[in-house]
């Protein structure tokens, strides 16, 4: 507790929660270290733990991930379930790295990596009539509200959508004029996304201060 503000230090809480985590999977630990070294954005440790727990609760048979990066979170989800993972990525260099990591993890047979712009891939999946038990959204933040309707079409009753980084290092609570001009579009779009999921009568949604913020929406 900070003696001046009366607030608990968030960094200290995070450090304490990290200390509770078991040593974990050596492959994932090494992959996380490489991603951090190469400055590749991956899910935070708190989010990893949350995602694994949610998978244990939901027990999905089919998972869609939007934003593969180097494949870290897809491997986390595959290790926590028996599900088939479909994951979308547009960045060529990361696609190559993700495929290599999938093969090295021994889980490549359960991975379907769809290359190309997520907007096109989502529409193709919708056209095919695909449905997913769990959708994990962790890609271009400004596109979250743009993709939401197509994502909703890939869900059925009981399907769950988890979106990462929705608090944007807490700047989402700030006025648009208090964030750098180059970040204002993302700021506005994320606030729009959060409003949309909370006011969509098809969804039951909550927003949690886990990691950089996650939203959880279930199709009613």
N, C-alpha and C positions, 0 to 999 in steps of 0.2 A: 504494500500500500504506500503510495506517495504521500509523505507527511504534509505536503503543501496543497495538493489538489484533492486528496482523498480518493484518488483513483488507483487501481491496480496497474502496475506496469505490464503492458501487453507482451513485451519482449521477454520478461522474466517468466510469464505464464507459458509462452511458447517453448522456452528453454526447458522448463520443468516438464511439460508434456512430452517433449522429445526424449527426455531422460527416462520416461516410463516405457518407451518403445523397446521391444526386444531387438536383438541384433539383426534379425530379419534375414532375408534372402541375399546370399553373397552376390548372385548375378545382378539383382536389382541394385544393390549397394554400389557395385562397380559401375553400372550403367548410370546411376545418379551422379556419381563422382565425375564421370566423363562428360555428362551433359553440363554440369556446373562449370567444369574447366573450359568447355567449348562455348559457354554462354548460350546454351540451347534452353529455352524455357520449358520446364516440365512442372508437373503438379508438386505442390509443397508437401512436406511430410505429413502435416495434419490432414491435408486433403487425401493423401494416399490412404491413410488409416480410415478416414471417413468412407471413402469409396469402397474399400475392402469390406467394411462393416455393412454398408448398404447392400452390397452384392450378396453377402451371407444372409441378409434378411429377405431380399427379393428373390434370390435364386433364379436369375434369368437364364433362359435357354438361348436367347439371341440378344446381342448387344451391338449397338451402333455407336461408334466414336466419330466425332467431327473434329478433326485436328489431330493427326497422328504424331507429328514432330518426329522424334527418333524412335517412337514405339514404346516409350516407358509405361505410360498409363494403360495401353492396350495389354502389355505383358502383365501388369499388376492385375488387371481384370481377368485375364485368362488364367492366371495362377490361382485366383480366388474362386473360380467357377469351372463348370464344364461347358460353358457357352461357346457358341461360334461368334467370333468378333469380326464385324465389318467396320473398317476404319477408312476415313477419307483424308487425303492429303494432296496438295497441289505443288509443293515446293520440291523440285527434282532431287536436290541434294539430300533433303531429309527423307525422301522416299527410299533412296538407295540405302541410307543408314538404317532406316526402320526395317527394311527387308533383311539386312544383314543381322540385325538384332533379333528379329523373329526367328531366323534360322538358328542362331546361336543359343537362343532360349529353349529350343526343342519344341516350340509351340507353333511353328509356322503352319502346320496343317490346319489349325483352327483360325488362322488369320486370313481375311479377305481384304486386301488393300486396294481401294479404288482410287485411281489417280485422276487428277483434274480439279477444276473449280468446284467447290462444295455446292454452290447453287445448282449447277448442272447435275451433279451427282445425286443430290437430294431429289430433284425432279425425276431423274431416271428411276430411282428407287421407288418413288411414289407411283410412277407409271407401271412399274412391275408389280405393284400391289404388296410390296414388302411391309412387314410389321415387326417391331422390335419391343422386347420386354423392358429394356433399359437403353436410354440414349444418353451419352456423355458428351456434352458440348464444351469444347475447349479450343476454340480457333479464333479467328479475327473478331475481336470483341464488338466492333462497330456493326458487324453483320448479324449479331444475335437476333434483333427484332425483325430483320429482313428475312431470316431463315425460319422464323418461328412457325409460320403457317404450314410450310412444307414439312417441318419436323412433326407438327401435330398430326399430319396425315399419315405419318409412319407409326403412330401410336394407336393402341386400342385400349379398352377399359382395363385399368390396372397397370398400364405401362407407365414407367417413371422416366422423367427427364431431369438430369442433374447438369447444371451449368456452373462452370468454374470462373473465378476472378470477377465476380459480379460487384464487388465493393471497390475494385480498382484502387487498392491501397488506401481505402477510406475516402478517396476524393469524390466518390459518387454522391456523398452527402453535401458537397460544397456547391456554391453558385458556379455557373459556367464561366463567369468572369474571373474566378479565382484560380482556374486551371490554365496552363499554358495554351495559347491559341491552337497549336498543332494537335492538342489532345481534346479539343472541345467537341469534335464530332463523336469521338468514342464516348466521351462523358455523356453527351445528350442521348446517344443511342442506347447506352446501358441503362440509363434512367427510364427510357422508353420501354426497354425489354422488361425491366422489373415491374413497371406499371402494367404492361400487357399480361404477364403471367399471373399477377395478383387480381386482375379484373376479368380474366377469361373464365366464363362460367363453366367451360369444359374441364378446367384444371383446378386442382386443389394445390396451392403453392405456399411455400415458406422460404424465407431467406435466412441463412445462418452465418454467423461470423467465424466460419471455419477457414483457416488458411487466409486466402485473399477474398473470402466470401464465396459461398456456394448457394445456389437456389435449388430447391427440390420441388418438382411438380408431378403430380399423379393425374392421369387421365381418368375422369370420373365416369 
